[in-house]
Amino acid sequence: MHPYVHALANPDKPATIMAGSGEIITYGQLDRRSNQGAQFFRAMGLKRGDCIALYLDNHPRYFEICWAAQRAGLYYTCISSSLTAGEVEYIVRDCNARLFITSPARQTEADKLAEKISDLKLYSVDRAWGPYAHYEAATAKMPETPIADEAPGLDMLYSSGTTGRPKGIKIELKDEPIDAVNSLVQLAVGLFGFSKDTIYLSPAPLYHAAPLRWCMTVHRLGGTVIVMEKFDPENALRLIEKYKVNASQWVPTHFVRMLKLPEEARAKYDVSSLKCAVHAAAPCPTQVKEQMIAWWGPVLQEYYAGSEGNGFCYISSAEWLNKRGSVGTAKLGELKICDENGDEVATGVDGTVYFANGNPFVYHNDPEKTAQSTNKHGWTTLGDVGHVDADGYLFLTDRKAFMIISGGVNIYPQELENLLVTHPKVADAAVVGAPDDEMGEKVVAVVQPMSWADAGEALRQELMDFARANISHIKAPRQIDFREELPRHQTGKLYKRLLRDAYWGKTSTIV
């Protein structure tokens, strides 16, 4: 299954509709433009296994570029549009990108980045500026027919590494046709009921794994994707009614924000067309999920998985009402709960969650992290802790070691910690997640000042400004507190749980 099949059968059918502008990209246009993109990549000397990088907001050309890379056998690395130039440069270099595509909306950071990656082929959608050539103008010169050596490419997305730097998740390219059925298509059809009649609302940034992959899966099946340029809770409800959306994908923060709308706003829109509302990426509070099921009906479908693609658990609304708090049973891979030695524990006992017989993966340029994710049996883990009950349902009881999940976005503390300790007035720093009603968790920096006399509002604001000037805002602290000394062992190990506990209802001295 592939968009080109639907372009042949139904070329005028909308493949993508941009929610804000209303721009429609038909399957015929998607097919022609992705062919031109693949021809362009070959003309630029890119061959199978090479990589391109995208630094874009949700843009009408997003899928055309990704499908062009997929048809050309390339890896396509989609980079968060909230990252700074330095953070983008690291990913671009680490993934060995040969061509970089951005947009005028990212011009401030892209201008800073241009000199750092001037050896790459630099392009921008919408228009050219400075060193960035016009992508659409370049591809418009190319043939609209498929390249002679079509081969399936894949996304190569970035998670965090052991040093706090992001690490690319790389899956080996397969020798198969570009329209070969993959596991996501099978899950989408078998679990979620996706088909050519699916009208799918995507409210999240396309650089995230779930929105990118599920939207492209809808394209494989011949459905229509409605892309929100930016999430707004009431607008999401309006779009469901307007387009009679029957499938969608969310994170719990979206639910929280919709539930906080005035009752008259919530009741204003008809959402009865929804048959499937998928959610993942972060734990959903039980009360929030109960309210959503009461509002939308038993259409919520939850899954637990990672960008690594090594396993997949799923639970329907009906199941969840009988197994509140569970993330389901394994549909891809086999669940194994293990102790520190990698041996299985008894039913109901907490341990590290592993998947056996799942898809293999590696962390690009990080063999140490790849090895750490695999135990002696060859089973792989995302680093989460949980237990399985007698019926095979997984319950997560902890997260990856101190990872912060804010609004469905994974935030890794060490990068901010490493930045803060470079400030001349900071002796030590730790970053933890604290509870937040809307976002699930918020980023809190606990700082040990060089001089305790400096602890106060002036230093707090100085450090806030320092962080925001050097790291993307989504990773910057929303709160800064002070301690005279952080709880470190003589070996240098930081007992971060002692700090985290202070924000989750346990005692500790925080200023």
LUMKOLNU-621867 format. One line per 10 residues: their letters; for each residue x, y, z of C-alpha. Coordinates in steps of 0.02 Angstrom, whole numbers, plus 50000, padded with zeros to 5 digits. Layout:
BEGIN
a = X:Y:Z | ...
This chain:
BEGIN
mhpyvhalan = 50000:50000:50000 | 50065:50170:49951 | 49998:50343:49901 | 50042:50311:49718 | 49910:50172:49714 | 49776:50294:49771 | 49839:50426:49651 | 49804:50305:49508 | 49632:50257:49574 | 49570:50424:49642
pdkpatimag = 49690:50567:49599 | 49574:50708:49654 | 49541:50639:49828 | 49617:50747:49967 | 49768:50663:50046 | 49801:50810:50162 | 49701:50962:50213 | 49787:51101:50311 | 49665:51152:50446 | 49714:51335:50456
sgeiitygql = 49737:51384:50274 | 49619:51255:50202 | 49749:51206:50072 | 49713:51035:49997 | 49846:50917:49931 | 49765:50782:49826 | 49835:50608:49801 | 49877:50654:49622 | 49976:50805:49681 | 50060:50706:49821
drrsnqgaqf = 50113:50572:49697 | 50180:50695:49567 | 50271:50805:49692 | 50347:50659:49787 | 50409:50589:49620 | 50486:50758:49580 | 50564:50763:49753 | 50640:50590:49730 | 50706:50641:49558 | 50779:50797:49638
framglkrgd = 50866:50699:49776 | 50945:50587:49646 | 50998:50739:49544 | 51082:50806:49702 | 51183:50645:49712 | 51089:50566:49857 | 51084:50377:49852 | 50996:50243:49951 | 51040:50252:50137 | 51085:50437:50133
cialyldnhp = 50994:50558:50248 | 50902:50722:50232 | 50848:50833:50377 | 50686:50934:50395 | 50671:51084:50512 | 50492:51137:50481 | 50330:51182:50567 | 50175:51089:50510 | 50184:51139:50328 | 50090:51086:50169
ryfeicwaaq = 50252:51020:50092 | 50296:50911:50242 | 50225:50747:50179 | 50278:50778:49999 | 50458:50787:50059 | 50443:50634:50171 | 50361:50529:50035 | 50495:50586:49912 | 50629:50525:50031 | 50533:50364:50061
raglyytcis = 50527:50330:49873 | 50712:50367:49855 | 50769:50248:49993 | 50828:50389:50105 | 50823:50416:50291 | 50725:50574:50334 | 50762:50655:50502 | 50622:50769:50560 | 50689:50894:50686 | 50587:50986:50816
ssltagevey = 50546:51162:50757 | 50568:51223:50937 | 50754:51181:50943 | 50890:51313:50934 | 51022:51324:50799 | 51153:51236:50905 | 51035:51093:50946 | 50984:51074:50765 | 51165:51076:50708 | 51206:50930:50824
ivrdcnarlf = 51066:50823:50752 | 51104:50871:50572 | 51286:50821:50596 | 51249:50664:50695 | 51127:50594:50566 | 51251:50634:50426 | 51121:50734:50331 | 51174:50785:50157 | 51028:50901:50122 | 50935:51017:50241
itsparqtea = 50761:51090:50217 | 50685:51229:50322 | 50556:51368:50302 | 50544:51558:50323 | 50450:51528:50486 | 50614:51461:50558 | 50721:51598:50480 | 50793:51668:50642 | 50873:51503:50693 | 50903:51448:50513
dklaekisdl = 51006:51604:50481 | 51116:51563:50632 | 51129:51384:50571 | 51173:51418:50390 | 51357:51456:50417 | 51378:51304:50531 | 51313:51183:50399 | 51365:51276:50242 | 51439:51116:50171 | 51264:51042:50154
klysvdrawg = 51139:51076:50017 | 51023:51205:50096 | 50842:51231:50043 | 50686:51319:50104 | 50504:51291:50062 | 50398:51442:50008 | 50542:51550:49950 | 50730:51569:49940 | 50831:51681:50053 | 51016:51702:50091
pyahyeaata = 51103:51534:50068 | 50938:51439:50060 | 50878:51394:49886 | 50692:51376:49845 | 50641:51193:49865 | 50481:51201:49762 | 50567:51292:49620 | 50705:51162:49616 | 50588:51012:49618 | 50466:51088:49491
kmpetpiade = 50600:51064:49358 | 50606:50877:49389 | 50506:50740:49299 | 50343:50688:49379 | 50380:50504:49346 | 50457:50382:49472 | 50645:50366:49483 | 50716:50208:49405 | 50784:50137:49568 | 50640:50162:49691
apgldmlyss = 50675:50086:49861 | 50591:50110:50030 | 50665:50239:50146 | 50626:50267:50330 | 50618:50404:50460 | 50766:50419:50577 | 50703:50513:50728 | 50795:50570:50883 | 50775:50521:51064 | 50894:50561:51208
gttgrpkgik = 51063:50478:51236 | 51157:50435:51395 | 51244:50604:51396 | 51082:50701:51378 | 51116:50732:51193 | 50981:50664:51077 | 51018:50500:50989 | 50952:50442:50822 | 50847:50285:50816 | 50902:50194:50661
ielkdepida = 50810:50045:50586 | 50890:49947:50447 | 50820:49977:50273 | 50737:49825:50195 | 50752:49758:50020 | 50569:49764:49975 | 50451:49864:49865 | 50403:50041:49920 | 50223:49984:49941 | 50259:49835:50054
vnslvqlavg = 50138:49820:50201 | 50221:49862:50367 | 50174:49826:50547 | 50097:49999:50573 | 49976:49971:50429 | 49927:49805:50504 | 49899:49883:50675 | 49803:50030:50602 | 49685:49915:50509 | 49671:49777:50637
lfgfskdtiy = 49659:49881:50797 | 49600:50053:50747 | 49493:50011:50596 | 49583:50133:50479 | 49538:50120:50295 | 49521:50223:50136 | 49370:50304:50220 | 49471:50367:50369 | 49465:50555:50400 | 49606:50580:50523
lspaplyhaa = 49638:50735:50629 | 49819:50765:50678 | 49835:50903:50810 | 50019:50878:50852 | 50186:50931:50775 | 50232:50819:50629 | 50413:50801:50684 | 50354:50685:50824 | 50357:50499:50785 | 50173:50463:50816
plrwcmtvhr = 50095:50603:50710 | 50220:50576:50569 | 50201:50388:50561 | 50013:50378:50586 | 49979:50514:50458 | 50086:50425:50331 | 49997:50263:50374 | 49831:50347:50333 | 49907:50398:50166 | 49957:50218:50134
lggtvivmek = 49776:50167:50159 | 49703:50308:50053 | 49619:50409:50190 | 49623:50597:50219 | 49732:50683:50349 | 49678:50849:50426 | 49834:50936:50492 | 49819:51070:50624 | 49959:51197:50605 | 49946:51226:50793
fdpenalrli = 49836:51145:50923 | 49690:51243:50994 | 49563:51148:51099 | 49404:51226:51033 | 49467:51229:50854 | 49502:51042:50866 | 49319:51013:50911 | 49264:51127:50770 | 49370:51028:50646 | 49297:50863:50704
ekykvnasqw = 49123:50929:50667 | 49170:51018:50505 | 49258:50871:50422 | 49162:50732:50511 | 49326:50666:50577 | 49315:50482:50622 | 49493:50451:50683 | 49621:50556:50778 | 49779:50547:50882 | 49810:50642:51045
vpthfvrmlk = 49918:50661:51199 | 49839:50679:51372 | 49876:50866:51377 | 49758:50889:51231 | 49621:50803:51331 | 49656:50913:51483 | 49643:51072:51382 | 49482:51018:51297 | 49405:50967:51463 | 49445:51140:51533
lpeearakyd = 49342:51227:51399 | 49179:51304:51460 | 49036:51181:51457 | 48946:51282:51323 | 49099:51270:51209 | 49114:51082:51234 | 48928:51057:51200 | 48931:51169:51046 | 49014:51044:50929 | 48955:50876:50865
vsslkcavha = 49094:50747:50890 | 48984:50594:50860 | 49077:50554:50698 | 49229:50499:50801 | 49252:50312:50800 | 49432:50306:50857 | 49531:50429:50966 | 49706:50360:50988 | 49814:50424:51130 | 49991:50387:51187
aapcptqvke = 50159:50473:51222 | 50125:50506:51407 | 50026:50427:51549 | 49846:50485:51548 | 49777:50523:51722 | 49637:50403:51763 | 49514:50543:51800 | 49550:50629:51635 | 49524:50469:51536 | 49362:50431:51628
qmiawwgpvl = 49296:50605:51584 | 49347:50588:51402 | 49260:50419:51385 | 49104:50493:51467 | 49109:50638:51342 | 49162:50555:51180 | 49104:50378:51215 | 49208:50219:51215 | 49313:50275:51066 | 49478:50304:51158
qeyyagsegn = 49615:50185:51104 | 49778:50189:51202 | 49946:50116:51158 | 50117:50105:51237 | 50267:50105:51121 | 50422:50206:51079 | 50505:50280:50927 | 50618:50128:50934 | 50475:50020:50870 | 50531:49868:50972
gfcyissaew = 50358:49830:51042 | 50180:49890:51052 | 50044:49871:51184 | 49863:49918:51158 | 49703:49938:51259 | 49526:49985:51204 | 49407:50091:51306 | 49303:49938:51353 | 49457:49846:51414 | 49522:49998:51507
lnkrgsvgta = 49361:50020:51604 | 49394:49846:51675 | 49583:49875:51692 | 49594:50058:51741 | 49772:50122:51729 | 49834:49986:51612 | 49915:50022:51444 | 49859:49856:51375 | 49927:49692:51311 | 50067:49664:51186
klgelkicde = 50019:49665:51003 | 50197:49679:50936 | 50334:49589:51030 | 50312:49488:51191 | 50310:49573:51361 | 50445:49523:51484 | 50463:49602:51656 | 50639:49580:51720 | 50746:49613:51873 | 50916:49698:51872
ngdevatgvd = 50997:49537:51812 | 50882:49526:51661 | 50783:49378:51731 | 50594:49374:51729 | 50501:49416:51889 | 50336:49345:51951 | 50167:49405:51892 | 50119:49569:51974 | 50297:49611:52026 | 50374:49773:51963
gtvyfangnp = 50527:49767:51853 | 50601:49839:51694 | 50485:49819:51545 | 50563:49723:51400 | 50499:49662:51233 | 50553:49495:51160 | 50540:49455:50975 | 50513:49639:50931 | 50588:49741:50792 | 50777:49768:50809
fvyhndpekt = 50849:49943:50817 | 51008:50036:50860 | 51045:50207:50930 | 51148:50291:50795 | 51328:50325:50849 | 51292:50261:51025 | 51336:50077:51043 | 51339:50096:51232 | 51157:50150:51241 | 51109:50016:51114
aqstnkhgwt = 51193:49885:51225 | 51109:49954:51381 | 50938:49935:51301 | 50966:49748:51271 | 50979:49615:51406 | 51067:49446:51403 | 50917:49364:51319 | 50918:49490:51176 | 50759:49573:51238 | 50751:49762:51222
tlgdvghvda = 50683:49898:51336 | 50634:50080:51330 | 50689:50093:51512 | 50515:50097:51590 | 50464:50006:51748 | 50300:49914:51773 | 50214:49748:51802 | 50100:49629:51709 | 49945:49557:51790 | 49881:49379:51773
dgylfltdrk = 49785:49425:51615 | 49940:49496:51528 | 49896:49681:51549 | 50041:49800:51574 | 50036:49932:51710 | 50175:50063:51708 | 50232:50116:51881 | 50381:50225:51838 | 50457:50314:51690 | 50626:50312:51608
afmiisggvn = 50751:50367:51737 | 50690:50540:51783 | 50637:50583:51608 | 50510:50725:51610 | 50355:50707:51502 | 50275:50877:51479 | 50126:50889:51363 | 50174:50724:51282 | 50351:50784:51244 | 50499:50691:51317
iypqelenll = 50621:50809:51402 | 50787:50745:51464 | 50858:50840:51614 | 51044:50821:51590 | 51059:50940:51444 | 50987:51081:51550 | 51090:51028:51701 | 51248:51036:51596 | 51202:51210:51538 | 51157:51280:51709
vthpkvadaa = 51320:51226:51791 | 51415:51332:51665 | 51338:51490:51741 | 51465:51578:51853 | 51345:51592:51999 | 51295:51406:51998 | 51390:51276:52096 | 51278:51129:52055 | 51111:51097:51973 | 50982:50960:51955
vvgapddemg = 50826:50956:51847 | 50671:50858:51892 | 50491:50844:51840 | 50356:50915:51954 | 50168:50889:51938 | 50074:51009:51826 | 49886:51008:51803 | 49889:51047:51617 | 50054:50979:51552 | 50067:50826:51664
ekvvavvqpm = 50241:50877:51720 | 50341:51037:51717 | 50528:51064:51713 | 50600:51120:51881 | 50782:51164:51907 | 50852:51146:52082 | 51008:51252:52097 | 51149:51260:52223 | 51218:51437:52210 | 51402:51476:52227
swadagealr = 51350:51596:52366 | 51192:51563:52465 | 51172:51751:52482 | 51128:51754:52296 | 50980:51637:52316 | 50827:51739:52274 | 50721:51815:52138 | 50861:51909:52049 | 50964:51752:52022 | 50807:51654:51979
qelmdfaran = 50766:51775:51838 | 50947:51782:51780 | 50952:51593:51764 | 50783:51588:51676 | 50849:51712:51547 | 51013:51617:51532 | 50924:51452:51499 | 50804:51523:51371 | 50946:51607:51277 | 51041:51443:51259
ishikaprqi = 50913:51303:51247 | 50743:51281:51167 | 50601:51351:51273 | 50516:51183:51289 | 50668:51119:51384 | 50693:51276:51488 | 50638:51275:51671 | 50467:51338:51716 | 50522:51347:51897 | 50691:51372:51983
dfreelprhq = 50716:51331:52166 | 50872:51339:52276 | 50959:51221:52398 | 51116:51254:52497 | 51182:51084:52444 | 51120:50951:52325 | 51113:50771:52389 | 51267:50694:52309 | 51363:50540:52364 | 51551:50557:52385
tgklykrllr = 51568:50465:52220 | 51476:50608:52136 | 51312:50515:52111 | 51162:50630:52129 | 51015:50561:52227 | 50890:50645:52113 | 50742:50550:52182 | 50764:50643:52346 | 50738:50804:52252 | 50597:50739:52145
daywgktsti = 50504:50673:52297 | 50489:50850:52366 | 50375:50894:52222 | 50272:50734:52228 | 50209:50746:52407 | 50361:50694:52507 | 50469:50801:52621 | 50626:50897:52573 | 50691:51072:52597 | 50670:51177:52440
v = 50679:51366:52437
